[in-house]
Amino acid sequence: MTVHLSKAPRGSIPLHATDRASFAAHAAALEPAAQRWLHSVGFTGAPDTHAVLPGTDGSIAAVWVGVHGAAHPWSLAACPKTLPAGSYHLGELGLALDAAAAALSWELGSYGFDLYKPARREPAQLHLPSSAHTQRALIVAAAIASTRDLVNTPAEHLGPAQLADAVKLVAKQHGATFKQTVGDKLLKGFPAIHAVGRAAGADREARLIELNWGNPKHPKISLVGKGVCFDSGGLDIKGADGMRLMKKDMGGAANALGLAQMIMALKLPVRLQLLIPAVENAIAGNAYRPGDVFKTRKGIHIEIGNTDAEGRVILCDALAYAAEGEPVLLIDMATLTGAARVALGAQLPALFCRSTDLARDLVDRSMDLHDPMWHMPLWRGYHGGIESDIADIVNTGKSALAGAINAAIFLEDFVPAEQDWLHIDLFAWNNESRPGRPVGGEAQTLRTLLAYLEARYVAM
């Protein structure tokens, strides 16, 4: 951790925050020499910039930091790796930064995936007073970092078994129960998961991972995360460019686990179920084939139109199983379709929801929290495009149009009509670097979903 909830040590350097709109007023209150210095180095209060004020003895007297706003979740994200190493604390001049936003942004700005390549330098350290809000911020930051680590880890070191180990560790940390159904045992109850993962071999067997936590008297929340630990495309093999990032095809599972960590660490008054169908979509003599038909857990027969549309195949069994428990809310998260990325890009996960009011609430929250998602329609008028001549439905549409919607309505067939359900089609990856959000694995929509769950259940 680079944020310390403690009194700042002697010699700690004050950080004063400002923004473009307020900088002139804040600068006017400084000594003339400090004003001239900030002017000479070109500091204007622009977001993600800083200026070091030297002391008369050559030390750093203070730092001025430009931010997007006092409560912006990325306010100090540029600081830990660009400020000189040392200890800092929030100063009394300029904008009064929200301490929780400062903690979250600083901790995430310190993040780096260093499993194989050590960091070039230690991040700067920030000292903040301890409070319930700053403690919550660090819990959220830790879950986001864990999510990123899982997505960033190569498939060689994160297959289905290792993903199960990660869930087992989290379960142990929070007193949750853990179980998994592995290999041929999936044939009884989870045949679609088995079909996708059966070609990966004995050391990378498919499995359904399950975590349960909480008071049985509390409302039940079920989270389902797509756990394709590597996606070759199967017999409909991907090209080299399409396969390059497929270690991240378990990004839905990583995000669902990250949200579960937050729920348990914050002790939300809910009964939590986490389900992760974990597979590797591999190629072998026993690989599932285009044209095959499988009977799913729900009894729906699905035809395989393309083996590279495997995510919805494994999710359908997990969703059907989750719905049997009649949760008050069912959320699935998946790196499901390239079509969602074509429509919305890397930064905007697609939200599918039966309730327009709920969708609008979530989108509004996401924009306020700078953790965005965008509402897409569950357009049943397209269902004919996924209907099969020899089975109930097929895992690909009859054309390339509306690909994300086709995948969503495929999943909807496995969720009872009365079930409160959210489907989030996300990228789980930053394809460009921004302060606090380096290129690589990413947690998306988790802060929004956590805030929604807190508002819905903590106030009960």
C-alpha positions in Angstrom: 0.0 0.0 0.0 1.2 3.5 -0.8 -1.6 5.2 1.2 -1.1 5.2 4.9 -4.0 6.1 7.2 -1.8 7.6 9.9 -0.4 10.9 11.0 2.1 12.3 8.5 5.7 11.8 9.6 8.0 14.7 10.3 9.3 16.1 7.0 6.2 15.1 5.0 5.6 17.4 2.1 2.2 19.2 1.8 0.2 18.8 -1.4 -2.0 21.7 -2.4 -4.7 21.0 -5.0 -6.2 23.4 -7.5 -7.9 23.4 -10.9 -7.8 25.7 -13.9 -10.8 27.7 -12.7 -9.6 28.3 -9.2 -5.8 28.6 -9.8 -5.6 32.4 -10.2 -7.5 32.9 -6.9 -5.4 30.3 -5.1 -2.1 31.7 -6.5 -3.0 35.3 -5.5 -2.9 34.2 -1.8 0.7 33.0 -2.1 3.9 34.9 -1.5 5.1 36.8 -4.6 8.2 34.5 -5.0 5.9 31.4 -5.0 3.6 33.1 -7.6 6.6 33.9 -9.8 7.9 30.3 -9.5 4.6 28.7 -10.5 4.4 31.1 -13.4 7.9 30.4 -14.5 7.4 26.6 -14.6 4.2 27.0 -16.6 1.8 25.6 -13.9 -1.8 26.5 -14.6 -3.7 24.0 -12.5 -4.3 21.7 -15.5 -5.5 18.2 -14.4 -2.8 15.6 -13.9 0.1 18.2 -13.6 2.1 19.4 -10.7 4.7 21.9 -9.7 7.3 21.6 -7.0 7.9 24.6 -4.8 11.5 24.7 -3.6 12.5 25.7 0.0 15.2 28.1 0.8 17.5 25.2 1.8 17.0 23.3 -1.5 14.4 20.9 -0.2 10.8 20.6 -1.4 8.7 23.0 0.5 5.4 22.0 -1.1 3.8 20.7 -4.2 0.8 22.2 -6.2 -1.3 19.6 -8.0 -3.8 20.2 -10.8 -7.0 18.1 -10.5 -10.2 17.6 -12.3 -12.2 18.4 -9.1 -12.1 18.1 -5.4 -14.0 14.8 -5.3 -12.8 13.3 -8.6 -11.8 9.6 -8.3 -8.7 10.1 -10.3 -7.7 13.4 -8.7 -4.2 12.4 -7.6 -3.6 9.4 -9.8 -0.8 11.1 -11.7 1.2 11.8 -8.5 2.7 8.6 -7.0 4.9 7.8 -10.0 5.8 11.3 -11.0 6.4 13.1 -7.7 9.8 12.6 -6.1 9.9 9.7 -3.7 9.0 10.5 -0.2 6.1 11.2 2.1 3.2 13.6 1.3 0.0 14.8 3.0 -2.9 17.0 2.0 -2.1 20.7 2.6 -4.4 23.4 3.8 -4.2 25.7 0.7 -6.2 25.5 -2.5 -9.1 23.0 -2.9 -10.1 20.9 0.0 -9.8 17.4 -1.6 -12.1 14.7 -0.6 -10.0 12.3 1.4 -11.6 9.1 0.1 -11.0 10.3 -3.5 -7.5 11.1 -2.7 -6.9 7.7 -1.2 -8.5 5.8 -4.1 -6.7 7.8 -6.8 -3.3 7.7 -5.1 -3.5 4.0 -4.5 -4.6 3.2 -8.1 -2.0 5.6 -9.4 0.6 3.5 -7.7 -0.5 0.3 -9.3 1.8 -1.6 -11.6 1.9 -5.3 -12.6 5.3 -6.3 -11.5 5.1 -10.1 -11.4 7.8 -10.5 -14.1 9.4 -7.0 -14.4 10.2 -5.0 -11.3 9.0 -1.4 -11.1 11.6 1.2 -12.0 11.0 3.1 -8.8 9.0 3.1 -5.6 5.9 5.3 -5.7 5.6 8.3 -3.5 3.7 7.7 -0.2 0.6 9.6 1.0 -0.5 9.9 4.6 -4.2 10.6 5.4 -6.3 10.6 8.5 -8.2 7.4 9.0 -11.9 7.4 8.6 -14.7 5.0 7.4 -14.5 6.7 4.0 -10.8 6.4 3.5 -10.9 2.8 4.7 -13.6 2.0 2.2 -11.6 3.7 -0.6 -8.6 1.5 0.2 -10.8 -1.6 0.2 -12.1 -0.7 -3.2 -8.6 0.1 -4.5 -7.3 -3.3 -3.3 -10.1 -5.2 -5.0 -9.5 -3.3 -8.3 -5.8 -4.0 -8.1 -6.5 -7.7 -7.5 -8.8 -7.7 -10.5 -6.2 -6.1 -12.7 -3.6 -8.6 -11.5 -5.7 -11.6 -12.6 -6.4 -10.1 -16.0 -2.8 -9.3 -16.6 -1.5 -12.7 -15.6 -0.7 -14.9 -18.7 -2.7 -18.0 -19.3 0.4 -20.2 -18.7 0.1 -19.2 -15.1 -3.6 -18.7 -14.8 -5.6 -21.6 -16.1 -8.9 -22.8 -14.7 -7.3 -24.4 -11.7 -5.3 -21.3 -10.8 -8.4 -19.2 -11.2 -10.2 -21.5 -8.8 -7.3 -21.1 -6.4 -7.7 -17.3 -6.5 -11.4 -17.7 -5.6 -10.5 -20.2 -2.9 -8.1 -17.7 -1.3 -10.6 -14.9 -1.3 -13.2 -17.2 0.2 -10.8 -18.1 3.0 -10.0 -14.5 3.7 -13.7 -13.6 4.2 -15.0 -16.8 5.8 -16.9 -17.8 2.7 -17.6 -21.4 1.5 -15.9 -22.6 -1.7 -16.6 -25.5 -4.0 -16.0 -26.5 -7.6 -17.3 -29.1 -10.0 -14.5 -30.3 -12.2 -14.0 -32.2 -15.5 -16.4 -35.0 -16.4 -18.4 -34.3 -13.2 -19.8 -31.3 -15.2 -21.6 -33.7 -17.5 -24.3 -34.0 -14.8 -25.7 -30.5 -14.5 -23.4 -28.4 -16.5 -23.0 -30.0 -20.0 -22.4 -26.8 -21.9 -19.4 -25.8 -19.7 -18.0 -29.3 -20.2 -18.4 -29.1 -24.0 -16.4 -25.9 -24.4 -13.6 -26.9 -22.0 -13.2 -30.6 -22.8 -10.4 -30.2 -25.3 -8.0 -28.4 -22.9 -6.6 -31.6 -21.3 -6.4 -33.1 -17.9 -4.2 -30.3 -16.4 -6.5 -27.5 -17.5 -9.9 -29.2 -16.9 -13.1 -27.1 -17.1 -14.9 -26.3 -13.9 -17.7 -24.4 -12.3 -16.3 -22.4 -9.3 -18.7 -21.4 -6.6 -18.4 -19.1 -3.6 -21.1 -18.5 -1.0 -21.1 -15.9 1.8 -23.4 -14.1 4.1 -26.4 -14.4 6.4 -29.1 -16.7 4.9 -31.7 -14.2 6.1 -30.3 -11.4 3.9 -31.3 -10.8 0.3 -29.5 -13.1 -2.1 -27.2 -11.6 -4.8 -25.7 -13.8 -7.5 -22.7 -12.8 -9.5 -21.6 -14.8 -12.6 -18.3 -14.1 -14.4 -17.1 -15.5 -17.7 -13.9 -17.4 -17.0 -12.3 -18.3 -20.3 -8.7 -18.4 -19.3 -7.5 -18.5 -22.9 -9.6 -18.3 -26.0 -8.0 -19.7 -29.2 -11.4 -19.6 -30.8 -11.5 -23.4 -30.8 -11.9 -25.1 -34.2 -13.0 -21.7 -35.6 -9.5 -20.5 -34.7 -8.8 -16.9 -34.3 -6.2 -15.1 -36.3 -3.0 -14.0 -34.6 -4.1 -10.5 -33.9 -7.4 -11.6 -32.5 -5.7 -14.2 -30.2 -3.0 -11.9 -28.8 -5.0 -10.6 -25.8 -7.0 -13.6 -25.1 -5.4 -14.1 -21.7 -7.9 -11.4 -20.7 -11.0 -13.5 -21.8 -11.5 -14.3 -18.1 -11.9 -10.6 -17.4 -15.6 -11.0 -16.5 -14.6 -13.6 -13.9 -11.9 -11.3 -12.5 -14.4 -8.4 -12.3 -17.1 -10.5 -10.6 -14.5 -11.7 -8.1 -13.4 -8.1 -7.5 -17.0 -7.1 -6.8 -17.4 -10.0 -4.5 -14.3 -9.0 -2.6 -15.7 -5.5 -2.1 -19.1 -6.8 -0.9 -17.5 -9.2 1.6 -14.9 -6.8 2.9 -17.5 -4.1 3.4 -19.8 -6.6 5.0 -22.9 -5.6 2.9 -26.1 -7.1 4.4 -26.6 -9.5 1.5 -26.2 -13.2 0.9 -23.6 -13.5 -1.9 -23.2 -16.3 -4.5 -20.3 -16.0 -7.0 -20.3 -18.4 -9.9 -17.4 -18.7 -12.4 -17.5 -21.2 -15.3 -13.8 -21.6 -16.0 -12.5 -23.1 -19.2 -9.8 -22.9 -21.8 -11.2 -22.9 -25.3 -8.6 -25.2 -26.9 -8.2 -27.3 -30.0 -7.8 -31.1 -29.8 -9.4 -34.2 -31.3 -12.3 -34.0 -28.8 -12.9 -30.2 -29.3 -16.5 -29.2 -29.7 -17.4 -28.5 -33.4 -19.5 -26.1 -35.5 -22.8 -27.8 -36.0 -22.8 -29.7 -32.8 -25.9 -29.6 -30.6 -25.9 -29.7 -26.8 -28.6 -29.9 -24.2 -28.0 -27.3 -21.5 -28.7 -27.4 -17.8 -32.1 -25.6 -18.4 -33.1 -28.2 -21.1 -32.7 -25.8 -24.0 -30.8 -27.3 -26.9 -28.2 -25.1 -28.5 -26.5 -25.5 -31.8 -22.9 -24.3 -32.2 -22.7 -21.9 -35.1 -19.2 -20.9 -34.2 -16.8 -22.3 -31.6 -15.4 -18.8 -31.0 -18.7 -17.7 -29.5 -18.0 -19.9 -26.5 -18.6 -17.4 -23.7 -22.3 -17.4 -24.0 -22.3 -21.2 -24.1 -20.6 -21.6 -20.7 -22.5 -18.7 -19.2 -25.9 -20.2 -20.0 -25.4 -23.2 -17.6 -24.1 -20.9 -14.9 -27.0 -18.4 -15.3 -29.6 -21.2 -15.2 -28.0 -22.5 -12.0 -27.9 -19.1 -10.4 -31.6 -18.4 -11.3 -32.6 -21.7 -9.6 -31.6 -20.0 -6.3 -34.1 -17.1 -6.9 -31.7 -14.3 -6.1 -33.2 -10.8 -5.8 -30.5 -9.7 -8.3 -28.5 -11.6 -10.8 -25.5 -9.9 -12.4 -23.3 -11.4 -15.1 -20.1 -9.9 -16.3 -18.3 -11.0 -19.5 -15.8 -10.1 -22.1 -18.4 -11.4 -24.5 -18.5 -9.7 -27.9 -16.3 -7.7 -30.1 -19.5 -6.1 -31.4 -19.9 -4.2 -28.1 -16.4 -2.8 -28.5 -17.1 -1.7 -32.0 -20.2 0.0 -30.8 -18.9 1.6 -27.6 -15.1 1.2 -27.6 -12.8 0.0 -24.8 -13.9 2.5 -22.1 -17.7 2.0 -22.2 -19.0 -1.4 -21.0 -22.4 -2.3 -22.5 -25.2 -2.7 -20.0 -28.2 -4.9 -20.8 -31.2 -4.7 -18.4 -34.9 -5.4 -18.6 -35.8 -2.4 -16.5 -35.3 0.9 -18.2 -35.6 2.8 -14.9 -32.9 0.6 -13.3 -30.6 1.0 -16.4 -31.0 4.8 -16.3 -30.2 4.8 -12.6 -27.0 2.7 -13.2 -25.9 4.8 -16.1 -26.4 8.0 -14.2 -24.5 6.7 -11.2 -21.7 5.5 -13.5 -21.2 8.9 -15.0 -21.2 10.6 -11.6 -18.6 8.1 -10.4 -16.5 8.2 -13.6 -16.9 4.5 -13.8 -19.0 4.4 -17.0 -21.4 2.0 -18.6 -23.9 2.5 -21.4 -27.4 1.1 -21.8 -28.0 -1.2 -24.8 -31.4 -2.8 -25.7 -32.5 -6.3 -25.1 -34.3 -6.2 -28.4 -36.4 -9.4 -28.6 -37.3 -8.5 -32.2 -33.9 -10.0 -33.1 -34.6 -13.3 -31.5 -35.4 -14.9 -34.8 -31.8 -14.4 -35.8 -30.6 -16.8 -33.1 -33.2 -19.5 -33.7 -31.9 -22.8 -35.1 -33.4 -25.1 -37.7 -32.4 -28.2 -35.7 -32.2 -26.9 -32.1 -33.9 -24.3 -30.0 -31.2 -21.6 -30.5 -27.8 -21.2 -32.1 -24.8 -19.4 -30.5 -24.3 -17.0 -33.4 -26.7 -14.7 -35.2 -27.6 -15.2 -38.9 -25.7 -12.0 -39.8 -23.0 -9.8 -38.3 -25.5 -7.2 -37.3 -26.4 -6.5 -33.7 -23.8 -8.9 -32.4 -23.8 -7.7 -28.8 -27.6 -7.8 -28.7 -27.7 -11.3 -30.2 -25.4 -12.5 -27.4 -27.5 -10.8 -24.7 -30.8 -12.2 -25.9 -29.2 -15.7 -26.1 -28.3 -15.4 -22.4 -31.8 -14.0 -21.7 -33.3 -17.3 -22.7 -31.7 -18.8 -19.6 -32.9 -16.2 -17.2 -36.5 -16.4 -16.0 -38.7 -13.5 -17.1 -39.4 -12.4 -13.5 -35.7 -12.3 -12.5 -34.0 -9.0 -11.8 -30.9 -9.3 -14.1 -28.0 -7.2 -15.3 -25.7 -8.4 -18.2 -22.5 -6.4 -18.6 -20.4 -6.9 -21.7 -17.1 -5.3 -20.9 -13.5 -5.1 -22.3 -11.6 -5.5 -19.0 -8.6 -3.8 -20.5 -7.1 -0.4 -21.0 -5.7 -0.1 -24.5 -4.2 3.3 -23.7 -2.6 4.6 -20.6 -4.2 7.3 -18.4 -3.3 8.4 -14.9 -4.2 5.5 -12.6 -5.2 3.4 -15.5 -2.1 1.9 -17.1 -2.3 -0.2 -20.3 -3.5 -3.7 -19.3 -6.2 -5.4 -17.2 -8.9 -3.2 -15.8 -11.8 -3.3 -13.4 -14.9 -1.8 -15.0 -18.3 -0.8 -13.5 -17.3 -2.2 -10.0 -17.5 1.1 -8.2 -20.8 1.8 -9.8 -22.3 -1.6 -8.9 -21.0 -1.4 -5.4 -22.6 2.1 -4.9 -25.9 0.8 -6.3 -25.8 -2.3 -4.0 -25.0 -0.1 -1.0 -27.9 2.3 -1.8 -30.3 -0.6 -2.4 -29.5 -2.9 0.6 -27.5 -1.0 3.2 -30.4 1.5 3.7 -32.9 -1.3 4.2 
